[in-house]
Amino acid sequence: MNSQKETLIKIDEGNEESNKKSEINILCLDLTPFSHLTQFACCTAFVFICYLGYGYYLELIFSAPEIKPVSLYITLVQFLITMLLSYIESVIRNPIKRKVPLRIYAVIAALTLGTMSLSNLALSYLNYPTQLIFKSCKLIPVMIGSIIIMGKRYAFLDYVAAVVMCIGLTMFTIADSKTSSNFNIVGVIVISLALLCDAIIGNVQEKAMKQYQASNNEVVFYSYAIASGYLLAFTGVSGILYDGFIYCAKTPFVIYPNIFLLSVGGYMGLQAVLTLVRISGATIAVTVTTMRKALSIIISFLFFSKPFVFQYVWSGMLVALAIYLNHYSKKNPHYIPESLLSCWTYLNSFNKIAKTRSKIYADTV
């Protein structure tokens, strides 16, 4: 769900001005008649409430060790509910008309399945705060892939943000490995693979939506519908579908309502973020969601018993700083600190003087 959110933010950022003139709503709640402050307050409240609930139920469901063998069944139910919510929204508001070819949706669905299923599975090996910190660091694989594959060049602050993010991520992982009895290096590998899918899916979704002018709801519906088909086939053949059904049948009135609330929280949170982008811009939206992630980590430590050390705080602050630097770089792509410019000018002038002296000496000899 986070990958969908970040990609759709990019699309909405490009159409910010035109979106401001259209209706402002969150699902069926029309906010158009209200003031900008009221709209912002409603969107922020929705983001915090929905995504905090999403994080709570995500950890509640997937942190249990016995969930590990049937985690894909739980993810299948989550995908089916998300698809159904998207369809219901289309019936109430605007019918879905597919514009993107199915072959592209097949790729998007596979990537959506990868990032969501691996992220959920990672909670069986890592604490939720560590998983959330990793999910916030998509900048690193995106930059590496763009540099290697596309030869893209980044601004100075982007490299600084990547370095700071790596340091914060390493510190957070070390703290988790020292304090958590649930820590497993397999979890780091699994969440890193989810992060890689996250990095790829953003580019694919963005290109498809811009090229075919597809709506947000269309992309969400078809992505989750086809991904559900993949999961249904895989879990059916592997036996996970049967095992998961038997497992959930033991406490159906506990596990299924939890999955439903998880799906609703993620879906409504996504809609609130997109509306927030329309009325306040992507930078404000990212600031709000970053604050929400910080609060999610705090709530995780309060509601779920786990050891706490201050290294979590420092490493989390480094990651937050890196996120801020990355978004500041987008607004100021040519920014370089004055001190570095002065050093560069001094070194450059010193190099010129040295070359001049060498030339004079060579001519003299």
ChimeraX attribute file (.defattr): number of C-alpha atoms within 10 A of each C-alpha:
attribute: neighborCount
match mode: 1-to-1
recipient: residues
	/A:1	16
	/A:2	15
	/A:3	23
	/A:4	19
	/A:5	19
	/A:6	18
	/A:7	20
	/A:8	24
	/A:9	26
	/A:10	18
	/A:11	20
	/A:12	20
	/A:13	17
	/A:14	13
	/A:15	14
	/A:16	18
	/A:17	13
	/A:18	10
	/A:19	16
	/A:20	16
	/A:21	11
	/A:22	10
	/A:23	13
	/A:24	19
	/A:25	18
	/A:26	21
	/A:27	15
	/A:28	9
	/A:29	8
	/A:30	12
	/A:31	18
	/A:32	14
	/A:33	10
	/A:34	11
	/A:35	10
	/A:36	13
	/A:37	11
	/A:38	12
	/A:39	22
	/A:40	21
	/A:41	13
	/A:42	15
	/A:43	26
	/A:44	21
	/A:45	15
	/A:46	21
	/A:47	26
	/A:48	21
	/A:49	15
	/A:50	23
	/A:51	25
	/A:52	22
	/A:53	19
	/A:54	24
	/A:55	21
	/A:56	22
	/A:57	19
	/A:58	20
	/A:59	19
	/A:60	19
	/A:61	19
	/A:62	23
	/A:63	22
	/A:64	12
	/A:65	12
	/A:66	11
	/A:67	19
	/A:68	17
	/A:69	13
	/A:70	22
	/A:71	21
	/A:72	24
	/A:73	26
	/A:74	23
	/A:75	22
	/A:76	23
	/A:77	18
	/A:78	24
	/A:79	27
	/A:80	19
	/A:81	22
	/A:82	25
	/A:83	24
	/A:84	15
	/A:85	19
	/A:86	22
	/A:87	20
	/A:88	13
	/A:89	16
	/A:90	17
	/A:91	11
	/A:92	10
	/A:93	11
	/A:94	11
	/A:95	13
	/A:96	19
	/A:97	11
	/A:98	14
	/A:99	15
	/A:100	18
	/A:101	10
	/A:102	14
	/A:103	9
	/A:104	13
	/A:105	23
	/A:106	17
	/A:107	17
	/A:108	26
	/A:109	25
	/A:110	19
	/A:111	24
	/A:112	28
	/A:113	25
	/A:114	20
	/A:115	28
	/A:116	23
	/A:117	22
	/A:118	23
	/A:119	24
	/A:120	26
	/A:121	24
	/A:122	28
	/A:123	30
	/A:124	25
	/A:125	25
	/A:126	26
	/A:127	26
	/A:128	26
	/A:129	25
	/A:130	24
	/A:131	21
	/A:132	19
	/A:133	22
	/A:134	24
	/A:135	20
	/A:136	20
	/A:137	22
	/A:138	23
	/A:139	20
	/A:140	19
	/A:141	18
	/A:142	17
	/A:143	18
	/A:144	14
	/A:145	15
	/A:146	13
	/A:147	13
	/A:148	9
	/A:149	9
	/A:150	9
	/A:151	10
	/A:152	11
	/A:153	11
	/A:154	14
	/A:155	15
	/A:156	15
	/A:157	22
	/A:158	23
	/A:159	19
	/A:160	15
	/A:161	25
	/A:162	23
	/A:163	16
	/A:164	21
	/A:165	29
	/A:166	19
	/A:167	16
	/A:168	27
	/A:169	22
	/A:170	14
	/A:171	19
	/A:172	23
	/A:173	24
	/A:174	15
	/A:175	19
	/A:176	24
	/A:177	16
	/A:178	11
	/A:179	13
	/A:180	15
	/A:181	13
	/A:182	16
	/A:183	20
	/A:184	16
	/A:185	11
	/A:186	13
	/A:187	22
	/A:188	18
	/A:189	13
	/A:190	22
	/A:191	27
	/A:192	22
	/A:193	17
	/A:194	27
	/A:195	27
	/A:196	20
	/A:197	23
	/A:198	27
	/A:199	23
	/A:200	19
	/A:201	23
	/A:202	22
	/A:203	13
	/A:204	16
	/A:205	24
	/A:206	18
	/A:207	13
	/A:208	18
	/A:209	19
	/A:210	12
	/A:211	11
	/A:212	12
	/A:213	11
	/A:214	18
	/A:215	17
	/A:216	19
	/A:217	20
	/A:218	19
	/A:219	24
	/A:220	23
	/A:221	22
	/A:222	22
	/A:223	26
	/A:224	26
	/A:225	22
	/A:226	22
	/A:227	26
	/A:228	23
	/A:229	15
	/A:230	17
	/A:231	23
	/A:232	17
	/A:233	12
	/A:234	15
	/A:235	19
	/A:236	14
	/A:237	11
	/A:238	10
	/A:239	12
	/A:240	20
	/A:241	21
	/A:242	14
	/A:243	16
	/A:244	19
	/A:245	14
	/A:246	13
	/A:247	16
	/A:248	17
	/A:249	13
	/A:250	10
	/A:251	10
	/A:252	13
	/A:253	10
	/A:254	11
	/A:255	16
	/A:256	16
	/A:257	11
	/A:258	19
	/A:259	22
	/A:260	17
	/A:261	19
	/A:262	25
	/A:263	27
	/A:264	20
	/A:265	23
	/A:266	25
	/A:267	23
	/A:268	20
	/A:269	29
	/A:270	24
	/A:271	21
	/A:272	27
	/A:273	25
	/A:274	26
	/A:275	27
	/A:276	29
	/A:277	27
	/A:278	25
	/A:279	21
	/A:280	17
	/A:281	20
	/A:282	23
	/A:283	16
	/A:284	14
	/A:285	24
	/A:286	19
	/A:287	15
	/A:288	18
	/A:289	17
	/A:290	16
	/A:291	13
	/A:292	18
	/A:293	21
	/A:294	18
	/A:295	14
	/A:296	22
	/A:297	22
	/A:298	13
	/A:299	15
	/A:300	20
	/A:301	16
	/A:302	10
	/A:303	10
	/A:304	14
	/A:305	8
	/A:306	14
	/A:307	12
	/A:308	13
	/A:309	11
	/A:310	9
	/A:311	16
	/A:312	20
	/A:313	16
	/A:314	14
	/A:315	24
	/A:316	22
	/A:317	16
	/A:318	21
	/A:319	25
	/A:320	24
	/A:321	15
	/A:322	27
	/A:323	24
	/A:324	16
	/A:325	20
	/A:326	23
	/A:327	18
	/A:328	16
	/A:329	21
	/A:330	14
	/A:331	11
	/A:332	13
	/A:333	15
	/A:334	11
	/A:335	13
	/A:336	13
	/A:337	9
	/A:338	9
	/A:339	9
	/A:340	10
	/A:341	11
	/A:342	11
	/A:343	11
	/A:344	12
	/A:345	12
	/A:346	12
	/A:347	12
	/A:348	12
	/A:349	12
	/A:350	12
	/A:351	12
	/A:352	12
	/A:353	12
	/A:354	12
	/A:355	12
	/A:356	12
	/A:357	12
	/A:358	12
	/A:359	12
	/A:360	11
	/A:361	10
	/A:362	9
	/A:363	8
	/A:364	7
	/A:365	6
